[in-house]
């Protein structure tokens, strides 16, 4: 296992078949049995990412945001996002904690299982691995609203962030 890269390890863990417990109300990760209702299942690209008061997450100096989130039909998820043009020039001169913070701003990722509670309009990410060690073992709840079948807005309950995703 040591010879595999972290990315390979993430793929193995995400596809290992760990089941996701049903959400309250009896729904599974796939959502409701109503096939006409939009579903989170699929691959999504980040369209916009704002923090409090509609402030863009990435500054002009950091460049545009980028990201992808994927939900599988059997209850697995993974997300990668960041400020895609953030320069890492001079990173070797920074203290290690500053360097880590800078790298996380450029690229942040996590993976695990998820469950949907359609009645509450939430999706909960059960984090198994992350570039932020403090996220591992946590449950990240996001309110969701579909704006059509191919656009979903996720708002983490613990922050004022707003992430708009478009279906790939």
mmCIF file of the C-alpha atoms, coordinates in Angstrom:
data_MODEL
# 
_entry.id   MODEL 
# 
loop_
_atom_site.group_PDB 
_atom_site.id 
_atom_site.type_symbol 
_atom_site.label_atom_id 
_atom_site.label_alt_id 
_atom_site.label_comp_id 
_atom_site.label_asym_id 
_atom_site.label_entity_id 
_atom_site.label_seq_id 
_atom_site.pdbx_PDB_ins_code 
_atom_site.Cartn_x 
_atom_site.Cartn_y 
_atom_site.Cartn_z 
_atom_site.occupancy 
_atom_site.B_iso_or_equiv 
_atom_site.pdbx_formal_charge 
_atom_site.auth_seq_id 
_atom_site.auth_comp_id 
_atom_site.auth_asym_id 
_atom_site.auth_atom_id 
_atom_site.pdbx_PDB_model_num 
ATOM 1   C CA . UNK A 1 1   ? 0.000   0.000  0.000   1.00 0.00 ? 1   UNK A CA 1 
ATOM 2   C CA . UNK A 1 2   ? 2.913   2.347  0.666   1.00 0.00 ? 2   UNK A CA 1 
ATOM 3   C CA . UNK A 1 3   ? 3.856   2.297  -3.001  1.00 0.00 ? 3   UNK A CA 1 
ATOM 4   C CA . UNK A 1 4   ? 0.483   3.666  -4.067  1.00 0.00 ? 4   UNK A CA 1 
ATOM 5   C CA . UNK A 1 5   ? -0.021  7.370  -4.295  1.00 0.00 ? 5   UNK A CA 1 
ATOM 6   C CA . UNK A 1 6   ? -2.488  9.182  -2.061  1.00 0.00 ? 6   UNK A CA 1 
ATOM 7   C CA . UNK A 1 7   ? -4.755  9.653  -5.064  1.00 0.00 ? 7   UNK A CA 1 
ATOM 8   C CA . UNK A 1 8   ? -4.796  5.912  -5.729  1.00 0.00 ? 8   UNK A CA 1 
ATOM 9   C CA . UNK A 1 9   ? -5.551  5.278  -2.065  1.00 0.00 ? 9   UNK A CA 1 
ATOM 10  C CA . UNK A 1 10  ? -8.466  7.724  -2.199  1.00 0.00 ? 10  UNK A CA 1 
ATOM 11  C CA . UNK A 1 11  ? -9.880  5.988  -5.279  1.00 0.00 ? 11  UNK A CA 1 
ATOM 12  C CA . UNK A 1 12  ? -9.573  2.576  -3.614  1.00 0.00 ? 12  UNK A CA 1 
ATOM 13  C CA . UNK A 1 13  ? -11.272 3.750  -0.429  1.00 0.00 ? 13  UNK A CA 1 
ATOM 14  C CA . UNK A 1 14  ? -14.032 5.620  -2.273  1.00 0.00 ? 14  UNK A CA 1 
ATOM 15  C CA . UNK A 1 15  ? -14.812 2.623  -4.481  1.00 0.00 ? 15  UNK A CA 1 
ATOM 16  C CA . UNK A 1 16  ? -14.429 -0.035 -1.769  1.00 0.00 ? 16  UNK A CA 1 
ATOM 17  C CA . UNK A 1 17  ? -18.154 -0.508 -1.422  1.00 0.00 ? 17  UNK A CA 1 
ATOM 18  C CA . UNK A 1 18  ? -18.641 0.936  2.037   1.00 0.00 ? 18  UNK A CA 1 
ATOM 19  C CA . UNK A 1 19  ? -22.395 1.222  2.384   1.00 0.00 ? 19  UNK A CA 1 
ATOM 20  C CA . UNK A 1 20  ? -24.118 4.403  3.406   1.00 0.00 ? 20  UNK A CA 1 
ATOM 21  C CA . UNK A 1 21  ? -26.816 4.221  6.057   1.00 0.00 ? 21  UNK A CA 1 
ATOM 22  C CA . UNK A 1 22  ? -30.278 5.378  4.994   1.00 0.00 ? 22  UNK A CA 1 
ATOM 23  C CA . UNK A 1 23  ? -31.109 8.970  5.762   1.00 0.00 ? 23  UNK A CA 1 
ATOM 24  C CA . UNK A 1 24  ? -33.930 9.839  8.090   1.00 0.00 ? 24  UNK A CA 1 
ATOM 25  C CA . UNK A 1 25  ? -37.271 9.360  6.428   1.00 0.00 ? 25  UNK A CA 1 
ATOM 26  C CA . UNK A 1 26  ? -36.092 6.144  4.732   1.00 0.00 ? 26  UNK A CA 1 
ATOM 27  C CA . UNK A 1 27  ? -34.360 7.685  1.738   1.00 0.00 ? 27  UNK A CA 1 
ATOM 28  C CA . UNK A 1 28  ? -31.082 6.211  0.562   1.00 0.00 ? 28  UNK A CA 1 
ATOM 29  C CA . UNK A 1 29  ? -28.095 8.086  -0.788  1.00 0.00 ? 29  UNK A CA 1 
ATOM 30  C CA . UNK A 1 30  ? -29.789 8.032  -4.165  1.00 0.00 ? 30  UNK A CA 1 
ATOM 31  C CA . UNK A 1 31  ? -32.645 10.169 -2.862  1.00 0.00 ? 31  UNK A CA 1 
ATOM 32  C CA . UNK A 1 32  ? -36.332 9.559  -3.271  1.00 0.00 ? 32  UNK A CA 1 
ATOM 33  C CA . UNK A 1 33  ? -37.958 6.831  -5.303  1.00 0.00 ? 33  UNK A CA 1 
ATOM 34  C CA . UNK A 1 34  ? -39.573 9.578  -7.435  1.00 0.00 ? 34  UNK A CA 1 
ATOM 35  C CA . UNK A 1 35  ? -37.487 9.349  -10.614 1.00 0.00 ? 35  UNK A CA 1 
ATOM 36  C CA . UNK A 1 36  ? -38.723 12.744 -11.835 1.00 0.00 ? 36  UNK A CA 1 
ATOM 37  C CA . UNK A 1 37  ? -37.123 14.520 -8.853  1.00 0.00 ? 37  UNK A CA 1 
ATOM 38  C CA . UNK A 1 38  ? -33.560 15.755 -9.396  1.00 0.00 ? 38  UNK A CA 1 
ATOM 39  C CA . UNK A 1 39  ? -30.837 13.664 -7.777  1.00 0.00 ? 39  UNK A CA 1 
ATOM 40  C CA . UNK A 1 40  ? -27.410 14.571 -6.402  1.00 0.00 ? 40  UNK A CA 1 
ATOM 41  C CA . UNK A 1 41  ? -25.969 11.431 -7.999  1.00 0.00 ? 41  UNK A CA 1 
ATOM 42  C CA . UNK A 1 42  ? -23.433 12.308 -10.655 1.00 0.00 ? 42  UNK A CA 1 
ATOM 43  C CA . UNK A 1 43  ? -20.457 14.538 -11.279 1.00 0.00 ? 43  UNK A CA 1 
ATOM 44  C CA . UNK A 1 44  ? -20.710 18.300 -10.760 1.00 0.00 ? 44  UNK A CA 1 
ATOM 45  C CA . UNK A 1 45  ? -18.369 21.203 -11.588 1.00 0.00 ? 45  UNK A CA 1 
ATOM 46  C CA . UNK A 1 46  ? -18.088 24.309 -9.433  1.00 0.00 ? 46  UNK A CA 1 
ATOM 47  C CA . UNK A 1 47  ? -19.826 27.291 -11.034 1.00 0.00 ? 47  UNK A CA 1 
ATOM 48  C CA . UNK A 1 48  ? -19.537 29.819 -8.195  1.00 0.00 ? 48  UNK A CA 1 
ATOM 49  C CA . UNK A 1 49  ? -18.223 29.904 -4.639  1.00 0.00 ? 49  UNK A CA 1 
ATOM 50  C CA . UNK A 1 50  ? -18.938 32.747 -2.278  1.00 0.00 ? 50  UNK A CA 1 
ATOM 51  C CA . UNK A 1 51  ? -18.435 33.312 1.421   1.00 0.00 ? 51  UNK A CA 1 
ATOM 52  C CA . UNK A 1 52  ? -20.293 35.757 3.681   1.00 0.00 ? 52  UNK A CA 1 
ATOM 53  C CA . UNK A 1 53  ? -22.194 38.575 1.947   1.00 0.00 ? 53  UNK A CA 1 
ATOM 54  C CA . UNK A 1 54  ? -21.599 37.179 -1.555  1.00 0.00 ? 54  UNK A CA 1 
ATOM 55  C CA . UNK A 1 55  ? -17.856 37.799 -1.370  1.00 0.00 ? 55  UNK A CA 1 
ATOM 56  C CA . UNK A 1 56  ? -15.965 35.539 -3.813  1.00 0.00 ? 56  UNK A CA 1 
ATOM 57  C CA . UNK A 1 57  ? -13.991 32.806 -1.998  1.00 0.00 ? 57  UNK A CA 1 
ATOM 58  C CA . UNK A 1 58  ? -10.923 33.361 -4.201  1.00 0.00 ? 58  UNK A CA 1 
ATOM 59  C CA . UNK A 1 59  ? -9.367  36.819 -4.406  1.00 0.00 ? 59  UNK A CA 1 
ATOM 60  C CA . UNK A 1 60  ? -8.304  38.426 -7.689  1.00 0.00 ? 60  UNK A CA 1 
ATOM 61  C CA . UNK A 1 61  ? -4.677  37.529 -6.855  1.00 0.00 ? 61  UNK A CA 1 
ATOM 62  C CA . UNK A 1 62  ? -5.636  33.878 -6.281  1.00 0.00 ? 62  UNK A CA 1 
ATOM 63  C CA . UNK A 1 63  ? -7.457  33.543 -9.581  1.00 0.00 ? 63  UNK A CA 1 
ATOM 64  C CA . UNK A 1 64  ? -10.723 31.858 -10.304 1.00 0.00 ? 64  UNK A CA 1 
ATOM 65  C CA . UNK A 1 65  ? -12.255 29.071 -8.242  1.00 0.00 ? 65  UNK A CA 1 
ATOM 66  C CA . UNK A 1 66  ? -12.285 25.523 -9.556  1.00 0.00 ? 66  UNK A CA 1 
ATOM 67  C CA . UNK A 1 67  ? -13.761 22.324 -8.290  1.00 0.00 ? 67  UNK A CA 1 
ATOM 68  C CA . UNK A 1 68  ? -15.601 19.104 -8.793  1.00 0.00 ? 68  UNK A CA 1 
ATOM 69  C CA . UNK A 1 69  ? -17.839 17.039 -6.554  1.00 0.00 ? 69  UNK A CA 1 
ATOM 70  C CA . UNK A 1 70  ? -19.069 13.539 -7.326  1.00 0.00 ? 70  UNK A CA 1 
ATOM 71  C CA . UNK A 1 71  ? -21.807 11.473 -5.728  1.00 0.00 ? 71  UNK A CA 1 
ATOM 72  C CA . UNK A 1 72  ? -22.121 7.773  -6.593  1.00 0.00 ? 72  UNK A CA 1 
ATOM 73  C CA . UNK A 1 73  ? -25.396 5.873  -6.579  1.00 0.00 ? 73  UNK A CA 1 
ATOM 74  C CA . UNK A 1 74  ? -24.097 3.573  -3.820  1.00 0.00 ? 74  UNK A CA 1 
ATOM 75  C CA . UNK A 1 75  ? -23.472 6.407  -1.348  1.00 0.00 ? 75  UNK A CA 1 
ATOM 76  C CA . UNK A 1 76  ? -19.892 7.589  -1.892  1.00 0.00 ? 76  UNK A CA 1 
ATOM 77  C CA . UNK A 1 77  ? -18.707 11.126 -2.536  1.00 0.00 ? 77  UNK A CA 1 
ATOM 78  C CA . UNK A 1 78  ? -15.544 13.074 -3.205  1.00 0.00 ? 78  UNK A CA 1 
ATOM 79  C CA . UNK A 1 79  ? -14.879 16.778 -3.568  1.00 0.00 ? 79  UNK A CA 1 
ATOM 80  C CA . UNK A 1 80  ? -11.918 18.808 -4.783  1.00 0.00 ? 80  UNK A CA 1 
ATOM 81  C CA . UNK A 1 81  ? -11.932 22.593 -4.845  1.00 0.00 ? 81  UNK A CA 1 
ATOM 82  C CA . UNK A 1 82  ? -9.699  25.588 -4.557  1.00 0.00 ? 82  UNK A CA 1 
ATOM 83  C CA . UNK A 1 83  ? -8.334  28.769 -6.062  1.00 0.00 ? 83  UNK A CA 1 
ATOM 84  C CA . UNK A 1 84  ? -6.825  27.422 -9.254  1.00 0.00 ? 84  UNK A CA 1 
ATOM 85  C CA . UNK A 1 85  ? -4.397  30.207 -10.102 1.00 0.00 ? 85  UNK A CA 1 
ATOM 86  C CA . UNK A 1 86  ? -2.967  30.820 -6.638  1.00 0.00 ? 86  UNK A CA 1 
ATOM 87  C CA . UNK A 1 87  ? 0.792   31.090 -7.019  1.00 0.00 ? 87  UNK A CA 1 
ATOM 88  C CA . UNK A 1 88  ? 2.959   28.831 -4.906  1.00 0.00 ? 88  UNK A CA 1 
ATOM 89  C CA . UNK A 1 89  ? 6.098   30.823 -5.727  1.00 0.00 ? 89  UNK A CA 1 
ATOM 90  C CA . UNK A 1 90  ? 8.239   31.240 -2.638  1.00 0.00 ? 90  UNK A CA 1 
ATOM 91  C CA . UNK A 1 91  ? 6.387   28.584 -0.690  1.00 0.00 ? 91  UNK A CA 1 
ATOM 92  C CA . UNK A 1 92  ? 9.668   27.000 0.410   1.00 0.00 ? 92  UNK A CA 1 
ATOM 93  C CA . UNK A 1 93  ? 10.508  30.164 2.373   1.00 0.00 ? 93  UNK A CA 1 
ATOM 94  C CA . UNK A 1 94  ? 7.315   29.970 4.445   1.00 0.00 ? 94  UNK A CA 1 
ATOM 95  C CA . UNK A 1 95  ? 6.912   28.336 7.838   1.00 0.00 ? 95  UNK A CA 1 
ATOM 96  C CA . UNK A 1 96  ? 5.383   24.871 7.406   1.00 0.00 ? 96  UNK A CA 1 
ATOM 97  C CA . UNK A 1 97  ? 1.973   25.874 8.811   1.00 0.00 ? 97  UNK A CA 1 
ATOM 98  C CA . UNK A 1 98  ? 1.827   28.861 6.421   1.00 0.00 ? 98  UNK A CA 1 
ATOM 99  C CA . UNK A 1 99  ? 2.833   26.653 3.497   1.00 0.00 ? 99  UNK A CA 1 
ATOM 100 C CA . UNK A 1 100 ? 0.130   24.100 4.338   1.00 0.00 ? 100 UNK A CA 1 
ATOM 101 C CA . UNK A 1 101 ? -2.506  26.858 4.608   1.00 0.00 ? 101 UNK A CA 1 
ATOM 102 C CA . UNK A 1 102 ? -1.457  28.233 1.219   1.00 0.00 ? 102 UNK A CA 1 
ATOM 103 C CA . UNK A 1 103 ? -1.561  24.806 -0.426  1.00 0.00 ? 103 UNK A CA 1 
ATOM 104 C CA . UNK A 1 104 ? -5.026  24.099 1.053   1.00 0.00 ? 104 UNK A CA 1 
ATOM 105 C CA . UNK A 1 105 ? -6.284  27.379 -0.352  1.00 0.00 ? 105 UNK A CA 1 
ATOM 106 C CA . UNK A 1 106 ? -5.072  26.286 -3.776  1.00 0.00 ? 106 UNK A CA 1 
ATOM 107 C CA . UNK A 1 107 ? -6.396  22.728 -3.483  1.00 0.00 ? 107 UNK A CA 1 
ATOM 108 C CA . UNK A 1 108 ? -8.669  21.251 -0.824  1.00 0.00 ? 108 UNK A CA 1 
ATOM 109 C CA . UNK A 1 109 ? -10.184 17.789 -1.084  1.00 0.00 ? 109 UNK A CA 1 
ATOM 110 C CA . UNK A 1 110 ? -12.098 15.248 0.928   1.00 0.00 ? 110 UNK A CA 1 
ATOM 111 C CA . UNK A 1 111 ? -14.012 12.016 0.376   1.00 0.00 ? 111 UNK A CA 1 
ATOM 112 C CA . UNK A 1 112 ? -16.311 9.638  2.185   1.00 0.00 ? 112 UNK A CA 1 
ATOM 113 C CA . UNK A 1 113 ? -19.918 8.546  2.184   1.00 0.00 ? 113 UNK A CA 1 
ATOM 114 C CA . UNK A 1 114 ? -23.043 10.641 2.094   1.00 0.00 ? 114 UNK A CA 1 
ATOM 115 C CA . UNK A 1 115 ? -26.729 10.535 2.840   1.00 0.00 ? 115 UNK A CA 1 
ATOM 116 C CA . UNK A 1 116 ? -29.589 12.666 1.613   1.00 0.00 ? 116 UNK A CA 1 
ATOM 117 C CA . UNK A 1 117 ? -32.500 13.823 3.765   1.00 0.00 ? 117 UNK A CA 1 
ATOM 118 C CA . UNK A 1 118 ? -34.969 15.170 1.214   1.00 0.00 ? 118 UNK A CA 1 
ATOM 119 C CA . UNK A 1 119 ? -37.471 16.291 3.856   1.00 0.00 ? 119 UNK A CA 1 
ATOM 120 C CA . UNK A 1 120 ? -34.830 18.523 5.473   1.00 0.00 ? 120 UNK A CA 1 
ATOM 121 C CA . UNK A 1 121 ? -33.207 19.276 2.093   1.00 0.00 ? 121 UNK A CA 1 
ATOM 122 C CA . UNK A 1 122 ? -29.771 18.321 3.402   1.00 0.00 ? 122 UNK A CA 1 
ATOM 123 C CA . UNK A 1 123 ? -26.939 16.144 2.231   1.00 0.00 ? 123 UNK A CA 1 
ATOM 124 C CA . UNK A 1 124 ? -24.506 14.978 4.908   1.00 0.00 ? 124 UNK A CA 1 
ATOM 125 C CA . UNK A 1 125 ? -20.917 14.169 3.956   1.00 0.00 ? 125 UNK A CA 1 
ATOM 126 C CA . UNK A 1 126 ? -19.349 11.587 6.312   1.00 0.00 ? 126 UNK A CA 1 
ATOM 127 C CA . UNK A 1 127 ? -15.659 12.388 5.877   1.00 0.00 ? 127 UNK A CA 1 
ATOM 128 C CA . UNK A 1 128 ? -13.273 9.420  5.702   1.00 0.00 ? 128 UNK A CA 1 
ATOM 129 C CA . UNK A 1 129 ? -10.242 11.302 4.366   1.00 0.00 ? 129 UNK A CA 1 
ATOM 130 C CA . UNK A 1 130 ? -9.268  14.909 3.736   1.00 0.00 ? 130 UNK A CA 1 
ATOM 131 C CA . UNK A 1 131 ? -6.384  17.265 3.108   1.00 0.00 ? 131 UNK A CA 1 
ATOM 132 C CA . UNK A 1 132 ? -7.597  18.860 6.367   1.00 0.00 ? 132 UNK A CA 1 
ATOM 133 C CA . UNK A 1 133 ? -6.903  16.254 9.067   1.00 0.00 ? 133 UNK A CA 1 
ATOM 134 C CA . UNK A 1 134 ? -9.454  17.861 11.412  1.00 0.00 ? 134 UNK A CA 1 
ATOM 135 C CA . UNK A 1 135 ? -12.234 16.991 8.935   1.00 0.00 ? 135 UNK A CA 1 
ATOM 136 C CA . UNK A 1 136 ? -11.580 13.218 9.085   1.00 0.00 ? 136 UNK A CA 1 
ATOM 137 C CA . UNK A 1 137 ? -14.352 11.482 11.018  1.00 0.00 ? 137 UNK A CA 1 
ATOM 138 C CA . UNK A 1 138 ? -16.656 14.508 10.908  1.00 0.00 ? 138 UNK A CA 1 
ATOM 139 C CA . UNK A 1 139 ? -20.101 14.883 9.374   1.00 0.00 ? 139 UNK A CA 1 
ATOM 140 C CA . UNK A 1 140 ? -20.468 17.926 7.108   1.00 0.00 ? 140 UNK A CA 1 
ATOM 141 C CA . UNK A 1 141 ? -24.109 18.911 6.573   1.00 0.00 ? 141 UNK A CA 1 
ATOM 142 C CA . UNK A 1 142 ? -25.043 20.943 3.525   1.00 0.00 ? 142 UNK A CA 1 
ATOM 143 C CA . UNK A 1 143 ? -28.443 22.429 2.784   1.00 0.00 ? 143 UNK A CA 1 
ATOM 144 C CA . UNK A 1 144 ? -29.303 21.936 -0.863  1.00 0.00 ? 144 UNK A CA 1 
ATOM 145 C CA . UNK A 1 145 ? -31.633 23.512 -3.383  1.00 0.00 ? 145 UNK A CA 1 
ATOM 146 C CA . UNK A 1 146 ? -32.009 22.333 -6.955  1.00 0.00 ? 146 UNK A CA 1 
ATOM 147 C CA . UNK A 1 147 ? -32.397 25.100 -9.520  1.00 0.00 ? 147 UNK A CA 1 
ATOM 148 C CA . UNK A 1 148 ? -33.447 22.783 -12.333 1.00 0.00 ? 148 UNK A CA 1 
ATOM 149 C CA . UNK A 1 149 ? -32.122 19.235 -12.794 1.00 0.00 ? 149 UNK A CA 1 
ATOM 150 C CA . UNK A 1 150 ? -28.551 20.275 -13.601 1.00 0.00 ? 150 UNK A CA 1 
ATOM 151 C CA . UNK A 1 151 ? -27.851 23.025 -11.056 1.00 0.00 ? 151 UNK A CA 1 
ATOM 152 C CA . UNK A 1 152 ? -27.593 22.569 -7.299  1.00 0.00 ? 152 UNK A CA 1 
ATOM 153 C CA . UNK A 1 153 ? -26.762 25.085 -4.593  1.00 0.00 ? 153 UNK A CA 1 
ATOM 154 C CA . UNK A 1 154 ? -25.021 23.721 -1.479  1.00 0.00 ? 154 UNK A CA 1 
ATOM 155 C CA . UNK A 1 155 ? -24.718 25.829 1.660   1.00 0.00 ? 155 UNK A CA 1 
ATOM 156 C CA . UNK A 1 156 ? -22.717 24.353 4.542   1.00 0.00 ? 156 UNK A CA 1 
ATOM 157 C CA . UNK A 1 157 ? -24.685 24.742 7.779   1.00 0.00 ? 157 UNK A CA 1 
ATOM 158 C CA . UNK A 1 158 ? -21.499 25.705 9.655   1.00 0.00 ? 158 UNK A CA 1 
ATOM 159 C CA . UNK A 1 159 ? -20.711 28.716 7.461   1.00 0.00 ? 159 UNK A CA 1 
ATOM 160 C CA . UNK A 1 160 ? -22.181 31.374 5.211   1.00 0.00 ? 160 UNK A CA 1 
ATOM 161 C CA . UNK A 1 161 ? -20.543 29.897 2.124   1.00 0.00 ? 161 UNK A CA 1 
ATOM 162 C CA . UNK A 1 162 ? -22.620 29.242 -0.980  1.00 0.00 ? 162 UNK A CA 1 
ATOM 163 C CA . UNK A 1 163 ? -21.421 26.816 -3.639  1.00 0.00 ? 163 UNK A CA 1 
ATOM 164 C CA . UNK A 1 164 ? -23.228 26.493 -6.952  1.00 0.00 ? 164 UNK A CA 1 
ATOM 165 C CA . UNK A 1 165 ? -22.564 23.294 -8.892  1.00 0.00 ? 165 UNK A CA 1 
ATOM 166 C CA . UNK A 1 166 ? -23.475 22.407 -12.499 1.00 0.00 ? 166 UNK A CA 1 
ATOM 167 C CA . UNK A 1 167 ? -23.942 18.811 -13.599 1.00 0.00 ? 167 UNK A CA 1 
ATOM 168 C CA . UNK A 1 168 ? -21.133 17.565 -15.882 1.00 0.00 ? 168 UNK A CA 1 
# 
